[in-house]
Amino acid sequence: MTPSARLAAAITLLEEIEAAPRRPADAVANDFFRARRYIGGSDRRAVSAQAWQVLRARRRMGWWLPEAPPRLLVAGHMLLTGWTLEAVTKAFSGGQYAPARLTETEHTALRLLEGHTLDHPEMPDAVRLELPDWILPRFVDRFGPALAAELAEMESEAPLDLRVNLLKSDRDTARSALRAEGIEAEFTTLSPWGLRVHGRRPVTTGAAFRQGLIEIQDEGSQLIAALVGAGPDMRVVDYCAGAGGKTLAMAMTMLNRGHIVACDTSEPRLEGAVRRLRRAGVHNVERHLLTAGDKWVKRRAGSFDRVLVDAPCTGTGTWRRNPDGRLRLTETDLLELVPKQADILDRAATLLRPGGRLVYATCSVLAEENTRQIEAFLARRPEFRLMPLRQAWPDAPAALTGDMLSLTPRSFGTDGFFAAVLEKPVPA
């Protein structure tokens, strides 16, 4: 594709994303490229990168160009990030596969941006920081003076993290297999199973992925499985399993022995795990669909050694991967999620046997979903106690200390993750 054709495709992709405001942008992008298989891998990455740059600056762009359509937002973003108006006009040439020529109205709007950058001193703090207005006080409370630095890191492009499947390989072998595909990877510093690839690379089309040597999983997510500490012959529940990323990691730590029940309320998500389990060579997992009126939890009470609750959350820790998430998230979403998380945690806790371990995790950075949930749970359930990280994971890297896991892109280079390990002591 020519640069102008890539530009036109990025505009069309943004139009489709804006037409589906409640749908994740990556899901829209997947459908967009699936319908345009003629777009090759390098072109796909370039088109996505240009669209995502605009999404990461969407609030600021809306301040400069209120109610502007995607094509004007793209042109304005180019101008505010170093392009001249002449170069932008040339890119919108109206030629074959290129965006249509800029109208006089668009030219007039763009002229007002000349000589400026994305930031402006008159921008409200929430706009400048790319946050919804309602969530700014919560982020100030969470990060204090480090807020700007934390959010700047959230606006950066996330690396591609991989988990090596020790059931089939090891880190050296998997890294060599990727290198043979032209993909360079480095060992992660926190996860003992992780590899990190910088930039967007098509790992899912390569032999290493197809053969189940690696899985795509953020390094922070891998640490959750380490804190669960599931070993061979244990009985384990992944209560909010989704498509099974952490289920796969726990099956690996269990050496494909014992028994895992992957639960979820979504049948499509559970069905999506089947192919991943097969590719990884995992065969100790049973799937269970949680439905209204289901008696499964009551019947299995007190029968599991480990219970993982990877709770549904706002996803604020994943904003560098999903910058559209901050545009879609509402305060109502948060207010509905918090009691739902508490209910899930209470239900899942009944599955644990005395002496077992309950791990609560989110990919959020908000206190309401994290530390305050744990404080409230311990107040409701005094028979549980908080287990310090290094007790739960004796081999944890020295950088991980304290009673609860709290990761951010700035602090550890991972997505934002939270986890707390709760133990149910054996009665004296």
TIBA-629688 format. One record per residue (C-alpha): x, y, z; residue in three letters; residue number from 1. Coordinates in steps of 0.1 Angstrom, whole numbers, m for minus. Each point is the difference from the previous one (the first is absolute). Layout:
! residues N
X  Y  Z  ALA  NUM
...
//
This chain:
! residues 428
0  0  0  MET  1
11  36  m7  THR  2
3  24  30  PRO  3
m32  17  m12  SER  4
m18  m34  m2  ALA  5
10  m8  35  ARG  6
m13  34  11  LEU  7
m33  m5  m17  ALA  8
m3  m35  17  ALA  9
8  15  34  ALA  10
m28  26  m5  ILE  11
m25  m27  m10  THR  12
10  m21  30  LEU  13
m5  29  24  LEU  14
m34  6  m16  GLU  15
m10  m36  7  GLU  16
13  3  36  ILE  17
m20  32  6  GLU  18
m31  m16  m15  ALA  19
1  m27  27  ALA  20
8  20  32  PRO  21
m8  m28  24  ARG  22
21  m26  m18  ARG  23
37  m4  7  PRO  24
22  16  m27  ALA  25
21  m31  m4  ASP  26
m30  m21  m8  ALA  27
m11  25  m26  VAL  28
35  m1  m14  ALA  29
0  m37  m2  ASN  30
m32  0  m21  ASP  31
13  28  m21  PHE  32
32  m18  m10  PHE  33
m18  m33  m4  ARG  34
m22  16  m26  ALA  35
31  14  m18  ARG  36
23  m30  m2  ARG  37
19  17  m28  TYR  38
16  23  26  ILE  39
33  m16  9  GLY  40
16  m3  34  GLY  41
23  31  m1  SER  42
m28  21  m15  ASP  43
m24  m13  27  ARG  44
24  11  27  ARG  45
5  34  m15  ALA  46
m37  6  m4  VAL  47
m7  m11  36  SER  48
28  21  13  ALA  49
m13  32  m16  GLN  50
m36  m7  12  ALA  51
12  m7  35  TRP  52
21  32  2  GLN  53
m32  19  m5  VAL  54
m19  m21  26  LEU  55
27  7  25  ARG  56
m4  37  m5  ALA  57
m38  0  m5  ARG  58
m9  24  28  ARG  59
26  25  m10  ARG  60
m10  m2  m36  MET  61
m36  5  10  GLY  62
11  32  18  TRP  63
17  13  m31  TRP  64
m26  m12  m24  LEU  65
m34  m4  17  PRO  66
m24  m25  m17  GLU  67
25  m5  m29  ALA  68
m4  m32  m21  PRO  69
29  m25  0  PRO  70
16  13  m32  ARG  71
3  35  15  LEU  72
13  m15  33  LEU  73
27  m19  m19  VAL  74
10  31  m21  ALA  75
1  21  32  GLY  76
20  m26  19  HIS  77
26  0  m28  MET  78
2  38  1  LEU  79
4  1  38  LEU  80
27  m27  0  THR  81
24  16  m24  GLY  82
m15  0  m35  TRP  83
m3  32  m20  THR  84
m34  10  m14  LEU  85
15  m3  m34  GLU  86
11  m36  6  ALA  87
m34  m9  15  VAL  88
m18  15  m30  THR  89
22  m20  m23  LYS  90
m8  m32  19  ALA  91
m37  7  m5  PHE  92
5  0  m37  SER  93
m32  m15  m12  GLY  94
20  m24  m22  GLY  95
m6  m37  m4  GLN  96
m3  m17  34  TYR  97
8  34  17  ALA  98
m23  20  23  PRO  99
m22  25  m18  ALA  100
14  35  m2  ARG  101
m4  23  30  LEU  102
m30  23  m3  THR  103
3  38  5  GLU  104
m18  m5  33  THR  105
25  m26  11  GLU  106
29  22  m11  HIS  107
m14  29  21  THR  108
m2  m22  30  ALA  109
35  m14  m5  LEU  110
15  35  m5  ARG  111
m9  8  36  LEU  112
22  m29  12  LEU  113
31  12  m18  GLU  114
29  7  24  GLY  115
m16  m21  28  HIS  116
7  m34  15  THR  117
m25  m24  16  LEU  118
2  16  34  ASP  119
m12  35  8  HIS  120
3  18  34  PRO  121
m38  8  m1  GLU  122
m10  m37  m1  MET  123
m18  m13  31  PRO  124
20  m25  19  ASP  125
m22  m29  m9  ALA  126
3  8  m37  VAL  127
37  5  1  ARG  128
4  m33  18  LEU  129
m24  m19  m23  GLU  130
m24  m9  28  LEU  131
m38  1  4  PRO  132
m8  30  22  ASP  133
m17  m22  26  TRP  134
30  m23  5  ILE  135
27  27  5  LEU  136
m5  3  38  PRO  137
3  m38  3  ARG  138
33  1  m19  PHE  139
13  29  21  VAL  140
m9  m20  31  ASP  141
18  m31  m14  ARG  142
32  16  m13  PHE  143
4  34  16  GLY  144
30  20  m13  PRO  145
9  m29  m23  ALA  146
m32  3  m20  LEU  147
13  17  m31  ALA  148
30  m24  m2  ALA  149
m23  m30  4  GLU  150
m24  11  m26  LEU  151
28  9  m24  ALA  152
11  m36  1  GLU  153
m35  m12  m5  MET  154
m1  20  m33  GLU  155
31  m19  m13  SER  156
m2  m30  m23  GLU  157
0  m33  20  ALA  158
25  m27  m8  PRO  159
m11  m34  m10  LEU  160
5  m24  29  ASP  161
0  m38  m5  LEU  162
m2  m28  26  ARG  163
21  m31  m9  VAL  164
m19  m32  4  ASN  165
23  m21  22  LEU  166
m21  m31  m9  LEU  167
15  2  m34  LYS  168
31  22  1  SER  169
22  23  21  ASP  170
10  36  m4  ARG  171
32  m6  m18  ASP  172
m16  m24  m25  THR  173
m30  22  m6  ALA  174
21  31  m5  ARG  175
21  m18  m25  SER  176
m31  m12  m18  ALA  177
m12  36  m2  LEU  178
34  12  m12  ARG  179
m3  m25  m29  ALA  180
m32  18  m10  GLU  181
18  33  1  GLY  182
m14  11  33  ILE  183
24  11  27  GLU  184
m12  m4  36  ALA  185
16  6  34  GLU  186
m6  m16  34  PHE  187
m25  18  22  THR  188
14  11  34  THR  189
m30  m9  22  LEU  190
m16  m31  m15  SER  191
22  m31  m1  PRO  192
m19  m12  m31  TRP  193
m2  33  m20  GLY  194
15  13  m32  LEU  195
m4  36  m12  ARG  196
m2  11  m36  VAL  197
2  37  m8  HIS  198
m23  13  m27  GLY  199
m29  m17  m18  ARG  200
11  m34  m14  ARG  201
m22  m27  m15  PRO  202
9  m28  25  VAL  203
m34  m18  m5  THR  204
8  m10  m35  THR  205
34  m16  9  GLY  206
9  m35  8  ALA  207
9  7  37  ALA  208
m36  12  7  PHE  209
m17  m26  m21  ARG  210
19  m28  17  GLN  211
m10  13  34  GLY  212
35  10  12  LEU  213
m12  35  9  ILE  214
m32  19  10  GLU  215
m7  37  m2  ILE  216
m3  12  36  GLN  217
11  32  17  ASP  218
28  m5  25  GLU  219
m22  13  28  GLY  220
m27  m25  m8  SER  221
26  m28  2  GLN  222
9  11  36  LEU  223
m36  m7  10  ILE  224
4  m37  m8  ALA  225
33  0  20  ALA  226
m18  14  31  LEU  227
m27  m27  m3  VAL  228
28  m25  5  GLY  229
m20  m29  m14  ALA  230
20  m33  1  GLY  231
m5  m35  m14  PRO  232
m29  m20  14  ASP  233
m18  32  13  MET  234
m37  8  m7  ARG  235
m2  35  m14  VAL  236
m28  23  m11  VAL  237
5  29  m25  ASP  238
m33  17  9  TYR  239
0  27  m27  CYS  240
20  m19  m26  ALA  241
m10  18  m31  GLY  242
19  m15  m30  ALA  243
24  m18  24  GLY  244
33  20  0  GLY  245
6  m5  38  LYS  246
m15  m35  m2  THR  247
27  m9  m24  LEU  248
27  15  22  ALA  249
m12  m19  30  MET  250
m3  m33  m19  ALA  251
37  5  m8  MET  252
10  5  36  THR  253
m20  m31  9  MET  254
20  m20  m26  LEU  255
m33  m9  m17  ASN  256
m10  m20  30  ARG  257
m27  5  26  GLY  258
m33  16  m10  HIS  259
m10  35  m11  ILE  260
m36  12  m4  VAL  261
m2  30  m23  ALA  262
m32  19  7  CYS  263
m16  29  m17  ASP  264
m34  15  m7  THR  265
7  3  m37  SER  266
m3  m31  m21  GLU  267
18  16  m30  PRO  268
30  9  22  ARG  269
2  m36  14  LEU  270
m3  m14  m35  GLU  271
28  23  m11  GLY  272
23  m17  25  ALA  273
m3  m34  m17  VAL  274
24  7  m28  ARG  275
25  16  24  ARG  276
m1  m30  23  LEU  277
5  m24  m29  ARG  278
29  19  m15  ARG  279
17  2  34  ALA  280
m4  m37  6  GLY  281
m20  5  32  VAL  282
m24  m28  10  HIS  283
m6  6  37  ASN  284
m27  27  m5  VAL  285
m38  m4  3  GLU  286
m22  29  m12  ARG  287
m31  11  19  HIS  288
m26  26  m11  LEU  289
m14  19  30  LEU  290
m37  8  m5  THR  291
m27  16  20  ALA  292
m13  m25  27  GLY  293
31  m22  m5  ASP  294
6  m22  30  LYS  295
35  m9  m9  TRP  296
17  24  24  VAL  297
m21  m12  29  LYS  298
6  m37  m8  ARG  299
38  5  m2  ARG  300
4  22  31  ALA  301
32  m6  19  GLY  302
15  m24  m25  SER  303
28  20  m18  PHE  304
36  6  9  ASP  305
3  32  m21  ARG  306
m26  25  m12  VAL  307
8  28  m24  LEU  308
m24  29  m5  VAL  309
12  21  m29  ASP  310
m29  23  5  ALA  311
m17  20  m27  PRO  312
12  36  3  CYS  313
4  34  m16  THR  314
32  m11  m18  GLY  315
17  33  9  THR  316
33  m19  2  GLY  317
m2  m9  m37  THR  318
m5  35  m15  TRP  319
34  0  m18  ARG  320
m13  m30  m19  ARG  321
m36  11  m2  ASN  322
0  39  0  PRO  323
m36  m1  m11  ASP  324
m9  m15  34  GLY  325
3  34  16  ARG  326
m25  14  m25  LEU  327
m25  m27  6  ARG  328
2  m3  38  LEU  329
m27  18  20  THR  330
m4  6  37  GLU  331
m31  m22  m1  THR  332
22  m29  m12  ASP  333
22  3  30  LEU  334
m29  4  25  LEU  335
m15  m32  m15  GLU  336
32  m19  0  LEU  337
10  5  36  VAL  338
m29  m18  17  PRO  339
2  m27  m28  LYS  340
36  m6  9  GLN  341
m8  m3  37  ALA  342
m28  m25  m8  ASP  343
23  m21  m22  ILE  344
27  0  26  LEU  345
m24  m12  27  ASP  346
m14  m28  m22  ARG  347
34  m12  m10  ALA  348
13  1  35  ALA  349
m25  m28  10  THR  350
18  m24  m24  LEU  351
32  1  20  LEU  352
10  m27  24  ARG  353
16  9  34  PRO  354
37  5  m6  GLY  355
m6  10  m36  GLY  356
8  32  m18  ARG  357
m23  26  m17  LEU  358
15  25  m24  VAL  359
m19  31  m10  TYR  360
13  18  m31  ALA  361
m9  29  m23  THR  362
15  18  m29  CYS  363
m10  33  16  SER  364
19  27  18  VAL  365
m30  14  20  LEU  366
m1  m4  37  ALA  367
m37  m8  1  GLU  368
6  m31  m21  GLU  369
32  m10  18  ASN  370
12  7  35  THR  371
m35  12  12  ARG  372
m16  m32  m13  GLN  373
25  m21  20  ILE  374
m5  22  32  GLU  375
m37  m4  m3  ALA  376
2  m38  m6  PHE  377
23  m5  30  LEU  378
m25  20  21  ALA  379
m28  m23  m12  ARG  380
20  m32  2  ARG  381
23  2  31  PRO  382
9  m37  m4  GLU  383
22  9  m30  PHE  384
34  17  4  ARG  385
22  19  m25  LEU  386
31  m19  m11  MET  387
31  22  m8  PRO  388
12  m3  m36  LEU  389
33  m16  9  ARG  390
m17  m26  22  GLN  391
m23  m9  m29  ALA  392
29  0  m25  TRP  393
33  m7  17  PRO  394
19  3  m32  ASP  395
m15  34  m9  ALA  396
24  27  m14  PRO  397
14  23  27  ALA  398
m19  29  m15  ALA  399
m33  m16  10  LEU  400
m6  7  37  THR  401
m29  8  23  GLY  402
m34  m16  7  ASP  403
m16  6  m34  MET  404
12  1  m36  LEU  405
m4  34  m17  SER  406
14  4  m35  LEU  407
0  29  m24  THR  408
17  6  m33  PRO  409
22  27  16  ARG  410
10  m20  30  SER  411
7  m34  m15  PHE  412
m5  3  m38  GLY  413
m31  m23  1  THR  414
m36  8  m4  ASP  415
m18  12  31  GLY  416
m8  m30  22  PHE  417
m11  m6  36  PHE  418
0  m32  20  ALA  419
m5  m10  36  ALA  420
5  m35  14  VAL  421
m24  m10  27  LEU  422
5  m31  21  GLU  423
m28  m20  18  LYS  424
19  m14  30  PRO  425
m8  m35  13  VAL  426
m21  3  32  PRO  427
20  m5  32  ALA  428
//
